[in-house]
Amino acid sequence: MTRPTDLQAKPPHPLAGQVIAVTSADQGYGRAISGALAQAGASIVLIGGNSETLASAASTLEHAGGTAIPIKADVDVPLDWLSAQNRILDIFGSLHGIVHLADKRAHSNFTMLTEGEWMDLFNCNVKSSVAIAQILRRRLPGAWLTIIGPHLDDTGLQVHPQRGAIRGLVENAYTEDLRINMILPGRASSGEEALDRPVAESVMALATPALGHLRGNIIDVPLAPIPKLRVMEPQPF
């Protein structure tokens, strides 16, 4: 006989029990992804460079019923990432997966890009991705890594060597028994959760245990364009 309480029971959260770190978690896609993962039951570690915005983002997730902690770290520096990873293990005892935002964009076009700007792009997008993968292989070979790569609407010549380098890492990570996939959003983040939701949903799908066998995939995620603000013309009296 079915009891009323059985009918009212909620389905289990799909990511319950997982501890997931998200880099650049206080802005753009990082913030949207953190919120979606927390709603799906994961414990979230928000990593970034601004203590105040990280704390604010963590507080928002906690008030919504999630579990989240902020950790300030510069993931461009391998020792910073290693320190953050060790703190996560001290707090939670495990780390199941990482979502790494490797989608920094240039403010200059290719012709005007300075050496300093190029090195900043390389460090933020390529160097950090390789370093995180290397440290995972050494210390947490069972953890998964999903990289949010340079957006598909970023067409400057400088983006192609970055995207190509990360693609090579993702497609060949199986040789080191690493589970790495990459998501390429169709555009930059809108800042609106509803508009950016497909990226977060793609991350959640890859994080589910049922898809734990997937690795080496490059997933393009088309997105609706960001609505343009209409400027209202003054009406004549």
N, C-alpha and C positions, 0 to 999 in steps of 0.2 A: 504494500500500500504506500502510495506517495504522500509524504507529509507536506504541509504548506511551506515549511521552512526550506524543503528541498527545491521547491519551485522558485523561491525567492533568492536562492544562493547565487552569488555573483560568480561569473567565470574567473578563473585565476588569471592574474596579470601575466602576459606572455614573457616578460623579462624579469619576473620576480627572482630574487636571489643573485642577479648579476650586478657586479660592480663595474661601472663604465666611466672612463675618464674622457672628457671632451676638452680639447684645446680651443683657445679663443672663444670660450664659452659665454662670455659676457657681451657678445655683440654678434650681429649678422646671423648667419646660419648656425653658428655655435649655440646661440641662445635658443633658437627655435628647436634645434636638435636636442638640447639638454632638457627642455620642457617636455618634448614628446617621449623621450626615454624614461623620464621620471614618471610620467603618467602611465607608462607601460610596466611600472613596478621596479625598475632598476634603481640602484643607489648611484648617484651621480657625483663625480668629482669634477668641479669646474676649475679649469686651469687657464691662466692668462697673466697679463702683466700689470693689471690695475686692481689693487686690493679692494678699493671701495666698490667698484662696479661688480667685481666677483662676489663680494659679500652681499650686495643688493640682489644679484641674480639668485644666489643660494637661498636667501631669505624668502624670495618670491616662490621658489619651488617648495620650500618647507611649509609655507602658509597654505599652499595648494595640496598638502598632504604627502609630498614626496620626501625623499632623503637626499640631502645634498650638502657637500662641504666645499669651500673655496680653498685653492692652493695657488699662491703666486709663484710663477716660474716662467722663465724665458726658454721655451722649447727649442730655440735656435742654438742654445748652448747645451751640449749633451750632458754635462754634469748637473745642470739645472733639472733636466728631465729625469735623470737617474735619482736625484734627491727627491723629486716629487713622487716618483714611482715607489721609492722606499717608504715615504710617508704614507702613501695609500695602503701599502701592505701592513704597515704598523697599525693603522686605524681599522681597516676592514679584514685584514688577513688574506685578501685575495684581490686580484684584478683580472676580470674576464675579457675586457675589450677596451679599445681606444678609438675614438673618433678624432682624427687630426685634420684641422683646417689648414690646408696648404694652398690657399686661394688669394694670397695677397696680390693686389694689382698695382701696376705702375701708374704714376701720376703724369709721366711724360710719354710722348710717343717715341717710337724706336729711334728716330734720328737724333732726338735730344736727350736720350737716356744717358745719364752719367755713369761712370764706373761704380760709384758709391751706391746709386740706385739699383744697378744691376746686381751687385753683391748682396744688397738687402733682399731683393727678390729671391735670389738663389738660396740664401740662408733660410729665409722664412718658409720657402716652398719645397726646395729639394733637399738641402742639407738636413733640415729638421726631420723630414720623412725617413731618410736613410738612417739617421741616428736613432730614432725611435724604433725602427725595425731591428737595428743591430742590437740594441739593449734588450728588446723583447726576446730576440733569439738567444741571448746569453743567459737571461734570468727568468723569463716567463714564456717559454716556447709554445705553451698551449693557448696563450691569449691571442685574440684576433685584432686586426687593425683595419679600419676603414678610413680611407683618405678622401677628403673633399678637395678635388683638384681645381686647377684654374678654370674659371667659368667659360662656357662655350661662346659667349658674346665678347670675350676678350680676345681680339684678333690681331693685336700688335705682334710684330715679328718676334719680339722678345719672349712671348708666352710659349712659343712652340718648342724651344729647347727645354723649357721647364716641364711642360706637359709631357714631352717625349721621355725625359729622364725619369719622371715619376711612373709613367706607363711601363717603362722597362723594368723598374723595381717591382711593380705590382705583378706583371706577367711572368716574371722569373723567380718570384719569392718562393715558389714551391720547391726549388732546388735546395732551400734551407729549411724546408718543412714549415714555412710560415704561411698563415692564412691572412692574406692581404687582398683587399678589393678597393676600387676607386670609383667615386661618384663624381660626374661632371655636370654641375647645374647649368641650365640653359642661360642663366643671367646672374648678375649680382643679387644679393639679398635685398628684398624690398623692405625688410623690417616689420612686415606684417605676417603673423603666423599663418593665417589662412592662405596667403599667396605663396608662401615658402613651404607649405606642408608636404608637397611631393618629395622634397629632398629628405625631410625628416622621416617620412614613411619608408623611403628606400633604405635609410640607415637602419631603421627598426627591423625591416625584413631581413637584412643581412645579419642582424644581431640575434635572431631567433635560433634556438638550438636545432630546429628542423632543417635549417639551411647552413648548418655548420660545415658541410662538405664543400661549399662554394669558395673558390679562391681564384685569384688571377683575373677577375672580371673588371671590365671598364664599362660603367653604366652611364649612359647619357640620360639626363632627366629634363625633358622639356618643361617649360614653365610659362604660365600666362604672363603677358607683359604687365609691367607696373602701370596702373592707371595714371594718366596725366591729369594734373590739376587744371581745372577750367577757371580762367580768370573772368569774373563777371564784369561786364561793361556797365558803367553807371547808366541808369535809366533817366531819360529826360523827364522833367516835371511837367 
